[in-house]
Structure formats: C-alpha cells, structure tokens
Amino acid sequence: MNDELAAELETVQWRKSSYSGANGGDCIEVAPLSGDRFGIRDTERPDLPPWVVRGGVLRAFVAGAKDGEFDF
C-alpha cells in the first residue's frame, strides 16, 4: 500500500449496514476513496489492512447480493 492511500484510509468515514446490529455484529464496513475506489474491512478486525477495490467491482458485488446471486 502506498503512503498516499495509507494516509487517505486513516481519515475516511467507515459505514456499515443498519442490518449489522440485528446480525450479531458479523459485518463489513465500506469507505469511499478517491479515484472511484472503496475500502472494505471486517468490523471485528479493523486493525487489519482493508481491501481496496474499484467502484465497478463493489457495485457488481452489491448488485449480485441484491439479486440473490450469493445465497446458499
């Protein structure tokens, strides 16, 4: 991770779903970043480096989740 990205990640506003409280806390948090990127981290391990994905990747994942693509 480059220094510029690391500095940006220190100042972002992490958001999680309102559903997270009803789900026992097993959640992820997402933060918008510059350059149409998003940081993603586990709420139980915020000390670990987050994943950084392009906006298109996150939008495709969210659309698939809404469509039930990942239902077991």
Protein Blocks (a to p, Z undefined) as FASTA:
>chain_A
ZZklmmmmmmmccdddfklmmnnopacdddddehiiaddddfklmmbccddddfklmmmm
mmmmmnopmpZZ
